[in-house]
């Protein structure tokens, strides 16, 4: 018996995790979230033919949800009242990528979640070409550094400290929900681009007005850091209440940041301290239904293993009364993906989301491995009993610091 236990531990985690052997040997649960991100940056749903193939393979792999990127940088892969149509959609103007994915996905038994990049609205220092693009219409909404720079390493962002930005994002979600039968809204880039950002004139004015201060705060000023963190949370809370008002059954999930080493206290994490994303606090407050920390590490790499397992522990520790799914990177090494799914399942997480399920030479191999090694039978998504429990609805009042 001892040999069997030792073998199970070695096979599951290479001796690096504290997970029990019994859990390592456990099979697939009857209910778990089995999903994949499908980006709008490359082939996956840019034409009906691409969408058909993505849906076919997702169903074949026994996935039960797909997260479709419908807003990547202030553009739209659906019929938007606010933003320009994505410029890389292959099919003609009568093709609505989101509507088609919903129709075909639902027919195949898949949940379809609309994936939105919240504050990131452009990919480079260059200017957007479309006159209706938000960065052209409202350049004053762009997030700025203390010196006035508007581009971060990953592009241009809107500043959540500007009240109109919060309203704009909420209006986008309202518009989408009113037109589409989505099963969920998935939020990405719901954060600041970095600690040096947040210095738009309106944000400085609002901060000083609230605290009775003057001038521009240092980027490490505790009140200034918390105020910026509050702006991100207020945006999320506003979206949460939009969903409650328009389509309360729709699930709200967020992509969480698990950068650097995992501390025991989330308040010491890079997400909390440098980009002002308090996803652990969101779970505690109940203003998200599930979080997907993007733990893109290879546990077989000695330099990454400790952080990988520590973040799994942290993800379980901060679940509160909501759900947490493991975000994992998939590629040509399909066995690595299979192993991480097993590890995440054994850790006690509620499912996985793979990045990304776009067209690739290895996608067929991944599908075969998923179906034969981890998702042998279909499964329903995890229950969310609080969705119908009015006593757990977060307060509709605006938080302080607005």
Number of C-alpha atoms within 10 A of each C-alpha: 6 7 7 10 15 12 14 19 21 15 14 21 22 13 13 16 19 11 17 14 19 11 17 20 15 11 12 17 13 11 15 21 22 27 27 24 20 24 21 22 14 13 19 23 30 22 18 18 11 16 23 17 15 24 25 14 18 25 20 17 23 22 29 24 26 29 25 26 25 27 27 23 23 26 23 24 26 23 20 17 11 16 20 19 20 20 10 13 20 14 14 8 8 7 17 20 24 26 18 17 24 23 14 19 23 18 11 15 17 25 21 25 28 26 25 27 21 25 27 26 23 22 18 14 14 10 12 17 9 15 11 15 21 23 22 14 11 12 12 16 23 25 29 24 18 16 9 13 16 21 20 20 10 13 16 25 30 30 29 30 30 23 17 12 18 23 15 14 21 22 17 18 20 17 16 20 20 11 12 14 18 23 22 23 24 25 24 21 20 25 28 26 26 16 15 19 25 30 23 23 18 16 23 20 17 17 23 16 12 13 12 8 12 11 9 14 17 12 18 13 10 11 15 19 20 15 23 26 23 21 26 23 23 21 22 23 25 21 25 26 18 17 21 16 10 14 17 14 14 19 20 22 23 23 22 27 23 24 15 13 15 21 14 13 11 20 15 13 21 19 22 21 19 20 23 26 26 22 27 22 18 22 20 14 17 19 24 23 21 25 26 25 23 20 20 17 18 18 20 14 10 9 11 15 18 19 21 24 22 16 23 24 20 18 27 17 13 19 21 16 14 20 23 27 29 30 26 23 19 22 18 13 11 17 16 16 21 18 17 22 25 21 22 21 23 22 21 16 21 23 22 24 26 22 19 19 26 21 17 15 10 13 19 14 15 22 20 16 18 22 18 13 14 18 22 14 12 19 17 17 19 15 11 15 8 14 15 11 9 8 7 12 16 15 11 10 8 10 12 10 18 16
